[in-house]
């Protein structure tokens, strides 16, 4: 038997800390390999942390509600093995550099929270060692640090918050008051109901405000005739579901067209870092999913341009299902380079979506409607019933001009309008 430390694993890009929501086990409980030990929340997702060893939970080192850093020991387990395997050793596996697919490493670590530095003793909130180091290197005084809005648990300042503030400061952009300090007083009348925002809604609100502050939003609209696409989908969906078990919706067809358009116009697949434009190699499509709570979450389809339509359908079904069940992994919510939002699923004709930072564009898909339209025939123009929809493309006008923004959405519409009605899947 050997005692090993359960540490907070790396859970996706840019995630440096997590909040412990609840312990699923208590001291003295037996734990099986791969069994969930606790639930944690990051600024991207709530998730369970499983064990990679069997044993007994000896001691819990971090309480529920506590914010812990990636790599910090949070529990001690008496494992059923005498020594750790080489693959579990932090020297071999890289410790906290592991990805969410490895998910949990038992490793001995000296990365404790430590005592607050003297200069932070009068601070009104806790600052992680990473945030303190950034503040020190950038010569940000405590008084200035206190003015920055934190999006972490209980208003804590995260790495993203302070780096975003520094970017705004360099661009001489003044941060506007946050939701906690509204400019206009709110009137409350008798009988009004006051509803506290949940944690996810607070994060969504903060990120939407942040995106409006950062990006110069502009939107282009195109109406597309998608009759061939609709007819084809209705023709093959039954057989496809029987063969694969997956429902063929219009969403994967839209995503395929978006991926093709991005390959044609790669400069829409960029991000902005100060005065630098980063052209992304991979096409990773974010897919907005509405949750039962009414909130929104955006899982990411990695390398979407390399998937067949059948593979896209499988991934879309899987991600949407697990998103609604709160079973997404943190790394499935990061790394997006372009986002698609299907507002048509709510019966909306069109929308003007807000860009997901640090991306520079997002496409909204309106509902598909039957409309009378003028079509060309060998015998002259005629009026026929066609399936039509609006595409709304919002883009960051700092780096995307109207020519490129308009061309991309027009190209998506072209791919949808020219859909092969005899296509195999």
Secondary structure, 3 states (H helix, E strand, C coil): CEEEEEECCCCCCCCCEEEEEEECCCCCCEECCCCEEEEEECCCCEEEEECCCCEEEEEECCCCCCEEECCCEEEEEEECCCCCCHHHCHHHHCHHHCCCCCCCCECCCCCCCCCCCHHHCCCCCCCCHHHHHHHHHCCCCHHHHCCCCCCCHHHCCCHHHHHHHHHHHHCCCCCCCCHHHCCCCCCCCCCCCCCCCCHHHHHHHHHHHHHHHHCCEEEEEEEEECHHHHHHHHHHHHHHHHHHCCCCCCHHHHHHHHHHHHHHCHHHCEEEECCEEEECCCCCEEEEEECCCCCEEEEEECCHHHCCHHHHHHHHHHHHHHHHCCCCCHHHCCCCCEEEECHHHHCCCCCCCCCCCCCCEEEEECCCEEEEEEEEECCEEEEEEEEEEEEEEEEECCCCCHHHHHHHHHHHHHHHHCCCCCCCC
